[in-house]
Amino acid sequence: MRYVVIRCEDHARAREETTSLLAGAKMAYLEHLAHAGAAGLIRAPSARGRTRRGDIAIDRFSLHCALVGLGPHDPAAAPGPCAAASANAQLAPEETAWCCELVTHQDGKLVDPTAGHITTKESAILIQALNDRLGSETRRWEVGCDAHHILVLNDPMLGDVDWRASSRAPELLVGRSWRRNLPHGTVGERLREIVEDASNLLETHPVNRVRIDLGENPANLLWLWGGAQAQPQRSFRERTGRSGAVVSNGFLLRGLARTLGLDWKPGPRSLEEAPIQHLTQTLAGLVERHALVELHLEIETEDPIERLCAMERIDQHLLKPVAERLPRLGPWRLMVVIDDRRMSGAIPVIAIGTDLPPAPVGSLTAEQLAASPLAFDDGPALFSWLTHGDME
């Protein structure tokens, strides 16, 4: 059996006027799959947090992990070591790696988890300043990508931290007090000291002064989450007996692929027609060589027309040829996950393939998808349904 998972993730800034990924787009082929196959929703528990508007926030890295078969407590899903793997940062056995995000806070509340989509060129200058002023033999920062970096600590107070109980990804905390979302006890106090020391440096750094002058959000807070020590992990092949591949520009997803020994390819930098057609050819080659291929696409534009056009190009120039090619290779299943930040607490899922139980819907509207009996409480349940235990 071959499995292809295509995940379209909404990366546009949260603005009231920005349309959802499916609203108004003519997704003719995706609708065809929803009519002929199965469609429903992943419904996120409200315990995962809410945004300042009251929307349910979803842990998107956990969903990444689930789509390659990892449960929420699997050590391979620890974000910090995945970030280190993505940046090729070498960790000693006693060192702990933390995801280190450059974010924007205002009056103690986290308001922008990407610091205005700060570039790697700018953020690398800030990371170097942190190393110069606050680094030591037991503390160093490693440059990652854009707002995403790594803090490596050799600190007995943080050496045995449980990443599942530590602070959460910044996208889950928008509009909330960062101090109140630190872990309790010694770990939280230690993290608070590091964050406050770093914030004092970042607030007055020339890079942020220029960003403010240009009307851009400053990277005036350093947020730490997902800390863990690196441990030997079983590869995806050792876990499943199968090979797999990931296509993505996501920083953490690249690290996850490296942690699991998955083949990794960068995704397209543009969603214009020519890059998507080239991506389709790349995907075709991967599907022939691997049992599971996950494609992760990031929709970053806020322009309502371009968002619709991007989705329509994905529908016609990627999804249709992939779905038509798969049956020639033997038993197959295809799943499309539309990870739209504007659908509070719910992620549309459309799937079709060999012996997959049908659960069709009449259209891809939120109402039709919500009425479907196909509903999942989390990503692991979705993966189990898609593979029927075949990949576990």
N, C-alpha and C positions, 0 to 999 in steps of 0.2 A: 504494500500500500504506500502511495506517495501522498504527502500532505503539503499543501501550500497555504500559508496564512498571510494575508495582506492587511496590514494595519495602517489606516490613515489617521494621523493624530493632529489635532488642531493645536497649533502653536501660536496663533495670533493673540495679541494682547486683548485682555478682557475689556471690551467696550460695548456699550448698550446697542450701538448701531451696527455692529458686526453680525452678519448673518451666520446661521449654522451651516455646516458643510453640506447637508442634504436639502436645505430649504431653497427651492427654486431650481436646483440643478437637474438637468435631464439625464438621469442615470438609467438609460434604457436597458442596458445589459444587466446591471445590478438588479433592476426590478424584475427582469426575466428570471434571474437566479432565485429571487425571493418568491416568485410565483411557482417555480418548478422544484424548489428545494425546501429550505427551512429558514425561518427568520424569527428573531426575538431580541431579547435584551439581557445584558449583564446589569443587574441592579445592585448598586453598592450600598452596604449598610451605612446608616447615618453615623455610626460610631467612628467612621473614618474622618469625620470633620466636616465643617461647613465654611464656605467663604463668607466674606462680609455681607454679601447680598442674601445669605441664607441658603445658597445652593449647596448640595452635597458634593464634597470634594472626593476625588478618587485617587488612590495610590497607583499612579501609572507605572512606576517601576515594578511594583508587584505584579501588575498585569503583564508586563514584558516577560518577567520570570515565568509566569504561569503559561504563557504561549509557547514556551519551550519545555514545559513539563515540570517546572519546579514548584513545590508547595511553599506556603508562606514561611515555614520554619526551616527550610533547607539552608544549610550553611553556605551553599554556593550563591544564594540570593542576597548575601550581606552586601549592602551598597558600597561601603568604604573600600574593601578589597577589590570590588569590581572597578571602582574609579581608579584605583592604583594600577590595575591591570591595563585599563584603557590608556593610561599615560605612560605605560612601561616603567612605573616606579617600583624599584626593588625594595622589599620589606624584609627586615630581620625578624626572626621568630618572636622576639619580645616586643615588636613595634605594632602599634595600632594605626590603621588608616581610616581617616574620616573624610566623608564628602564635605568639601569646603566650598560653599556657594557665595558668590558676591551678589548681594541683594540690596534693595532699597528699603529703608525704614523711615517712618515719619512719626514723630511723637511716640516712639516705642512700639509702633505697629508695623508689621511687614506689609509693604504696599506693592512691591514689584519683585517677584522671585528671580527675574533675569537681569535686574539693574538696567532696564531699558535696552535689553539685548546688547549688552556691552561686548565689544569685540575681544578676541584673544590678544591682539596687539596692545590694547589698553589694559586689559586685566593682568597681562604678564608683568607690566610695569608695577602694578599694585602688589602682585605676589612677590616680586623682587624686593619691594620696600618692606613688606612684612618679614621676609627672611633677614634683611639687613638690620632691622630694628628689633624684631622679636624672636628671631630664630636662635637656636642654640644646639648643643650636641644632642639634646633630647627632643628637639622640636624643629621641624622643617616643613616648608611648603613646597609642593611640586606643581608645576604649571600643567593645566589640563587644556580646556577648550572653552572659549567664550566666558560664561559666568561660572563654569564648573571646574573646580580644582581639588587638590588633595592636601590635607594636613596629616603628617606622619608624626606620631608621638611615641616616645619611650617613657611612659609615665606610669608608675605603679598604681596611682589612683584611678587610671583609666585603662589599665591593662586587661581587666577581666570583664569589660563592659558587655552587656547583652544588647546587641544592635536592635533587636526587636522591641526592646523597652526604652530605647533612647529616643532622642528627638527625631521628628519626622521631616520629610522633604518639605522645602519651603513653599512649594505650590499648594500644599495643604493648609497653609497658615496665613494666607493673604487676608489682611484686615484684622489680624489677631496680634496680641502682644507676644513678642518673641520671648521675653523673659518668662512669661507664664507657661510657655511651651517647652521649656528646658526640662530635662529629667529631674526627679526629686533626689535629694540627698547629695552625697559627696560628688557624684558625677556631674550633676547639674551645676553645683557651685564651681567646680573646676572649669567647666565649659563656659560659664558666665564670665569668669575672669579672663579667659582667652578672648572671648567675643568682645568684651568691653575694651580691653587693651588694643585689639585690632581696630575697633570702631574709632577710637581716639585718633589713630593714625590715618585711617581712611577719610574721615570727615574733612580733614584739612589738606589732603593730598592734591597737588596740582591737576592730576587727571580728573578728579571729581569737580574741581573748581571750573575747569573748562567745560565739562559735561553740563554743569548747572548753567553756565553762561550760554550754552547752545540750546537750552531748554530740554535737556535730556536728563533722565533719572540718574542720580549718582549711585555708585557702588559704595555706599556708606556703612554697610554692615556685613559682617562675615558670619554666615550661618553654618553650623556644624551638625551633621546628622549621619546615621548609619555606620558608626564606628565599629570596627571589629579587627581582630588579628587574622592575617592570611593563614589559611589551612590548606593542606593538600585536598584536592577535590576529584571526585570521579568525573571522567569526561562524559559527554553526552553519549558517545558510543558505548562506553562501559555501562552506563545506566540503561540503555535501550537496545544495544546491539545494532543500532542504526547510525548512519551519518546524518549530519545536519548542517545548515548554512543560514547565515543572517545577512541581510542587506539593509544597512542603516547608516545614517550620519549621527545617530544618537550617541552621546559620549558614554553614558553608562551601559547602553546596549552593546557597544563595541567591547567594553570590558567584560560584560557577561559572556559574550561569545568567546573571548579569549580564555576566560576562566573554565568554560565547558569544552574547550577544544573544538568549537564549531568553526567552520569556514566562514570568514567574514569578508564582505565587500562593501565599499562605501556606496551610499545612495546618491541619487542625482542632486545636483545643486540647484537645478531649475526644474519646474514641472511644465515646461513648454513641450511641444509635440516631439521635437527631435530627441531631447534627452529621455523622454518616456519611451520612445521606440527603441532607443539603445538599451535602456533598462530592461525592456521586454526580452531582448535578445540575451542579455546577461542572465536573466531569470530562467530562460529556457535551458541554458547550459547547466545551471545549478540544479534544476529540477531533474535533469537526466542523471545527475551524479549523486544526489542525496535523497534520503527518505523524507526529510522535513526541511522546508525552506520557509523562513519568515522574512517578509519584506515590510519594512517600516518606512512610511513616507510622512514627512512633516509639512503641513500646510501652514505657511507663515504669513501670507499676505492678509491684510485687513480689508483690502478692496473687495466689496461685495460681488462685483462682476467677475473679477479675476479668480475669486474663490470658487465660484460656480464653474468657470471655464476650466480651472485646474481639475476639479472633480470630474467634469465631462470628458476631459482628455484621458484621465486615468481609466474611466469607464470604457472608452472605445479603443484606446491604443495600448492598454495594458491588461485590464481585466478580461476583455473579450478574447484576445488571442491566447492568453494563458489558459483560460477555461476551455477553449476549443482544442488546445494542444494536449492537455492532460490525459484525456481518455485514450489517446494513442499509445500511452506508456504503460498501460495496465491499470489495476485498481487505483483509485485516486479519490481525494477529498480536498475541497477548496473552501476556505473560510475567509470572509471579509469582515473586518472589525472597524467601524467608523467611530473613532474615539474623539467625540465632539465635546469640548468644554462647555458648550452652551446647552447641553442636555443634562440637566442637573441629576446626578446620581445614576445615570443610565447610559449604556453604551450599546448601540445597535450592532447586531451580529447577523450575517447572512451566510449560509453554508449549503453546499450541495456536493454530491459525489456518490461513489459506489456504496450501496446498501445503507446510506444514511437515512434515517427515518424522516419522512417529509413533515413539515409544519409550515405550509405556505401562508403568506399574507397578501392582501389585495394591493397594497401600496406601501411605500417606505415612509409614510407619515408617522409621527410620534404616536398618534392614537392607534393606528393599526399595529405597530410594533408592540405597544403596551398591552394590547388585547391578545397577543399571541400567547399560547400556553408554554412556549419555549422561553424559559427565564432561568437565569443562573445567579446565584448569590455571590459568586466570585470566579476568578479566572481559572483556578484548578478544576472546578466543577465543569467549566466549559471545555477545557482540554480533555478531561476524562470522557465527556460526551462525544467530542469530535473523534477521538481515537478508540473509544470503546475499550480502553485498557491496553490497546495494541502497542503503545509507546511507553508504558509504565513498567 
